[in-house]
Amino acid sequence: MEWFISRSRRKQDKKPNGNAKKGAGSLSQSSQKAAKKTIPVDLGVCGSLDDNMLDMLTRLPQGMDSNEWLATHMLALFDHVNSLCGSVAELCTPVSCPVMSYPGVSKAYWIDDKGKRLQYPAMQYIDCVMSFCEKSRKNELLFPTKHGNSFSSELEVHCKRTTKLLWHCIGHLYTNHWDQMAVLNLRPQVAVVLAHMLRIAKEYSLMEGKDLSTMSHTVNLVRNAQLRQNGGNASSTDSSSSSDRHTRVPSSKSGSWGGHPTPAMLMSKPVAQTC
């Protein structure tokens, strides 16, 4: 209502009134500029989820079966990673990404059902991961959907492998496609999915050793930088210049694509892909 009244007054000020017109006009322009400076930028959902909120979202609710809670989060992580990888499907090619790489590993091998190590381009490796996850989701023993069916005793072992493979996929987005994520405005989504994956991995001991340490370090890089960019609360260690030097996200990554996505790529809908 105040905005409507002030707008009506400005219309009246447009009538010839000598110096009063100029004074009112300059005052109106200066007030508008001051208002623009004071209006805070709205945070997106992914950019506004702090660590406390993530803890609340991943903590096992009272009365909820632990396997049911784990399965729910694993399926959600699969869908999110699949969508993010699908957003750069046209850019992750055998030419740009001839091998699969992610933080801490420059060349990863796909291990098939027979235990054979296969070197695939990154997108083919990701396709194999998504096919594995899609096949697992339809397995009634691992993820029962019918009333009365119980979870398999192998669920936790299976989720450990699934988490590791999904980490490879989303980690590849950071090492090789971080610039594209910025162009597509998907860095906050990648950051929150990584943080979600780390919470579940710690809660259920799905990862350990070097893999867990590398994932935690990557989350600190992308998560803290995103919180600082959006004006959120970063950790207290980020206040020092030395810590900021280790946690800031590089402006560019070596070997990453430097153009703009095609309209077809922007309009494409990510789906589960097969090998």
N, C-alpha and C positions, 0 to 999 in steps of 0.2 A: 504494500500500500504506500509506503514512504517513497519507494522508487517511482510509482505511478504519479504521485503528487509532484515530486521533483521534476519529472519529465514534463508534466503539464506546465510547470513554472518556466522551464527552459523554453518551451514553445512561446510563451508570452514574452519572454525576454528577446525573442527574435525580432519583435516589432521595433521600428526606429525609435531610439530614445537617447541619442547623443552618446555621451561618455558612459552613461549607465549601461548601455548595451555591451560596450567593450569590456567594462569591468566585470559584468556578469558572465560574459563568455570566457574570459581568462580564468575567472574563479571556478567556473564549471569544468574547464579542461584540466586545471591543476588538481581539482578534487577527484576527477576521474582517474588521472595518473596515479594519485596517491592510493586510490582504492584498488587499482590493479596490482600495486606493489604489495598491499597488505593481504590480498586474497590468497590463502594457501592453496597449493596444488593438491587436488584430491588424489589419495592413494588408491591404487587398484587393490583387488582382493589379495592377490599373491604378494604384492609389495608391502601389505600391511600386516601380514601374519608374522608375529614375532615368535621367539623361542617358547615363551610361556603358552601361547596359543597352540603351537604345534604339540607341545607336551600334553595339553588337554585333549587334543584331537586323537592322539595315538595311545593315550593311557587306557588300559583295559577297564571297561566299565564294570561296576559291581553287578554280579549275577550273570555276566556274559561268558560263554565258553571261550577258552583261550584259543582253541583251534579255529573256531568260527571267526574270532576277531582277526587272527592272523590271515586267514583266507580272504577276508573282506579287504584288508589292506593290500595283499598281494595282487588281487585282481584289479584294484584301483591303480596300483603302480604300473601294472602291465598296460592298462588303457592309456595312462598319461604318457608313459615313455613311447608307446606306439604312435600316439598322436604327434608328439614332438619330433620324433624321427621322420615321420611322414611329411612334416613341413619342409624338410630339406631333401626330399627324395630325388628331386631333379638336379640337385647340386652335388650330392654325394655319389659320384660316378667312379667307375674303375680307373678313370684318368686322374681325377682329383684326389681320390682316396684308394690307391691300389692295394693297400693293406689295412687291416683293422688296428687302430691305435686308440688308446685312452690314457688318462693320467697314470704315469708310472710304467707303461708298457708301450713300446714303439711298434711292436709287431705281435699280434695275437693270432692264435690258430684255433679253428673250429674243430672240436672233437666229436666225431659222429658216433652212432650207436655201437659201432664195432671198435671204438677206441682209436680210430685212425685220425691223425692230425692233418688238417687240411688248411691251406692258406687261401683265404678268400678276400676279395675286395671288401671294403667296409660295409657297403650296402648289402651285399650278399650275406655277409656275416650277420648283419642286423635282421635280414629276412629269415635266416635260420633260427635266430633267437625268437622272433615273433611267431614263427611256425611252431616251435617247441612250446611256447607259452599258450598258444591257442589250442594246441592238442591237449595240453595238460588241463586247461580250463574245462574241456569237454569230458575229462575223465571223471566218472562218477565216484570212483574210489578216492580220488584226491580232493575233489571239490563236489561233495554230494549236494544235490538239489532236491531230492525226494525226501519226504518226511519219513523218519525212522532210520535212514542211512547214517552211519557214523563215519568220521574221518579216518583215513588210513594212518597207520603208525608211521608210515614213511613221509607224512606231510612235511614235517620239519626238515628232513633231509632234502626233499624236493624243493622246498622254499629256499634253502641255502643256495642251491644251484641256480634257481630262478633269480634270486637277488643278485648273485654274482654276474649273471649274464645281462640283466637289466642295467647294472652298474656299468658294464662295458659299453652298452649302447648310449646311455646318456652321458657317460664320460667322453665318448667320441665327439659328441656335440660341443663339448667345451674345448677339447684340444684342436679340433679341425674346423668347427663351424660356429665359433663364438661370434664372429663378425656378422654372419647371416642371422643369428639369433637377435642381434641388436637391430638389424634392418627390419626384421619381422616383429620387433617389440615382444620377443618371447623370452628374453633373459630372466624376467621375474618368474615366469612359469618354470623354467629349467631350475632356477635356484630353489624354489619351494618344493619341487619334486625331489631334488637331491636331498634337501633337508628332511623331507618325509621319509625317504628311503633310509637315510642314516638313522633316524629315530627307531624305525622298525627293526633295522639290523641290530641295533644295540639292545632293544627291548627283548628280542627273541634269540640273541646270540647267533645271528645268521651269517655274520662275517667276523673275521678276526685277523690279527697279525698285520701284514703289510697292506692288504686290501682295505681293511677297516681304517687304517691310519691314512692311506692315500685318499679315501673317500672323505674322511673327516677334514683333511687339509683342503680338499677341493671345495667342500661346503663352506669352509671359512673364507675362501677366496671370493666365491660368487655371492654367498649369502650376506656377509658383512658389507661388501661393496654395494649390494643392492639396497640394504637398509640405509646406508649413508646417503645414497643417491636420492632416496625417497624421503629423507628427513626422519627416518625411524631411529630407534635407540640401538646403537651398536654396542658391542662389548666394551668394557672399560679399557681393555688393552689397546683398543684402536685409537685412543686419544694421543698416544705417543707417536712421534714421527717414525721411530724405528719399527714399530709394529705395523704402521700404515704402509711402510715400504714393503712389507712381506705379505700383506693381505689385500693390496689393491689389485684390481683386475687389469691386465694389460690392455691397451687400446687396440692392439692388433695381435694376431697370431701368425706365425710364419706358415706359409703355404695355404692360408685360408683364402677363400673366394672374395674378390673385392668389388664385384658389380652389384646389380640390383636384381631381385627376383622377377621372373616373368609373370605376367598376369595369370597364365595357366597354373603356375606353381602356387600363387597366392590363393587361387580359387579352388585348388585341389583339396579333396577331403581325405585325410589319412585313414587307411583301412589296414587290417591285418594282412601282411604279405607272406607269401610262401616262397620257399627256396626253389 
